[in-house]
């Protein structure tokens, strides 16, 4: 069903290709909290290059998220402008 929860492995890498921008806020909130619970403090968020709408939404969420220390575009070998790397606060 469309409303069934999606099981996402907590690995420090989140691929958002199958999600809509409106789903990103709650998804990132849950995923970042789960990463901290597992001791993962660096997260790569893959949003793709496309139109940039998903990237802008990801950056908007990260810029005001209580668990995020900082974030930036991923280096070229990790997705370049199609991915964002976020560093989480160690004390949540």
Number of C-alpha atoms within 10 A of each C-alpha: 4 5 5 6 7 8 6 11 11 16 14 20 17 20 13 20 11 7 12 11 16 10 11 16 16 10 15 18 15 11 20 27 15 16 19 20 12 12 12 17 18 21 22 21 22 23 25 19 14 10 8 13 13 22 23 13 18 21 16 12 17 24 14 10 16 13 19 20 17 14 17 15 18 18 13 10 6 14 18 16 18 19 25 24 21 24 18 24 14 12 6 12
